[in-house]
Amino acid sequence: MAAASITSIVATVLGIPETAVDGETGPATEGEWTSLRHLQIANEVQREYAITLTGREIRSIRSVSDLRELVAQKQDGQRTAAQ
């Protein structure tokens, strides 16, 4: 099963349409993105992408773009470790 897109995860957790989510979407731009939902988004991303985020990494997420970049870094690290 393919992992859900980050856009889809964010939209589902926040209860907003996927079309309302872009790279700039984050706690500062979306009122539904509360501290609790921030943790829910991080948890869902970890589950869907089979990665582990540290508390510091979770706190560093300020937008969907930040989250995408973090997931890409984690996945690249897993590929490198597996080689």
C-alpha positions as a printed NumPy array, in Angstrom:
array([[  0.   ,   0.   ,   0.   ],
       [  1.378,   3.406,  -0.99 ],
       [  1.756,   6.016,   1.704],
       [ -0.852,   8.75 ,   1.731],
       [  0.433,  12.066,   0.47 ],
       [  1.471,  14.635,   3.009],
       [ -1.172,  16.961,   1.569],
       [ -3.814,  14.305,   2.156],
       [ -2.646,  13.645,   5.716],
       [ -2.647,  17.348,   6.608],
       [ -6.064,  17.913,   5.03 ],
       [ -7.579,  14.905,   6.796],
       [ -6.191,  15.8  ,  10.231],
       [ -7.222,  19.439,   9.88 ],
       [-10.611,  18.63 ,   8.375],
       [-10.072,  20.879,   5.363],
       [-10.11 ,  20.167,   1.601],
       [ -6.848,  19.035,   0.017],
       [ -7.162,  21.988,  -2.353],
       [ -6.748,  24.298,   0.661],
       [ -3.343,  22.773,   1.508],
       [ -0.18 ,  24.071,  -0.13 ],
       [  3.472,  24.374,   0.792],
       [  2.863,  27.442,   2.923],
       [  0.058,  25.867,   4.982],
       [  1.069,  25.699,   8.629],
       [  0.126,  26.777,  12.144],
       [  0.605,  30.454,  11.264],
       [ -1.67 ,  30.335,   8.215],
       [ -4.33 ,  27.76 ,   9.105],
       [ -6.438,  28.272,  12.222],
       [ -7.307,  24.574,  12.391],
       [ -3.582,  23.705,  12.805],
       [ -3.468,  23.65 ,  16.608],
       [ -0.699,  22.217,  18.78 ],
       [ -2.672,  18.992,  19.209],
       [ -3.264,  18.669,  15.486],
       [  0.424,  19.389,  14.907],
       [  1.238,  16.265,  16.917],
       [ -1.485,  14.296,  15.13 ],
       [ -0.04 ,  15.288,  11.746],
       [  3.453,  14.251,  12.854],
       [  2.126,  10.931,  14.18 ],
       [  0.256,  10.146,  10.966],
       [  3.27 ,  11.037,   8.824],
       [  5.504,   8.781,  10.937],
       [  3.014,   5.93 ,  10.613],
       [  2.401,   6.343,   6.885],
       [  6.045,   6.788,   5.918],
       [  7.538,   4.376,   8.502],
       [  9.906,   7.031,   9.828],
       [ 10.683,   8.366,  13.287],
       [ 10.717,  12.085,  14.016],
       [ 12.404,  13.48 ,  17.098],
       [ 10.702,  16.024,  19.321],
       [ 13.051,  18.678,  17.973],
       [ 12.163,  17.773,  14.385],
       [  8.439,  17.877,  15.153],
       [  8.794,  21.282,  16.795],
       [ 10.752,  22.562,  13.762],
       [  7.834,  21.999,  11.366],
       [  6.373,  25.383,  10.416],
       [  4.712,  24.475,   7.114],
       [  3.804,  21.649,   4.779],
       [  6.991,  22.439,   2.84 ],
       [  9.047,  21.928,   6.019],
       [  7.282,  18.623,   6.599],
       [  7.88 ,  17.423,   3.027],
       [ 11.568,  18.322,   3.286],
       [ 11.91 ,  16.523,   6.611],
       [ 10.243,  13.36 ,   5.27 ],
       [ 12.498,  13.408,   2.194],
       [ 15.588,  13.724,   4.413],
       [ 14.434,  10.828,   6.594],
       [ 13.698,   8.632,   3.594],
       [ 17.07 ,   9.459,   2.023],
       [ 18.746,   8.555,   5.316],
       [ 16.942,   5.209,   5.423],
       [ 17.968,   4.421,   1.826],
       [ 21.58 ,   5.305,   2.565],
       [ 21.615,   3.177,   5.737],
       [ 20.13 ,   0.211,   3.844],
       [ 22.874,   0.249,   1.192]])
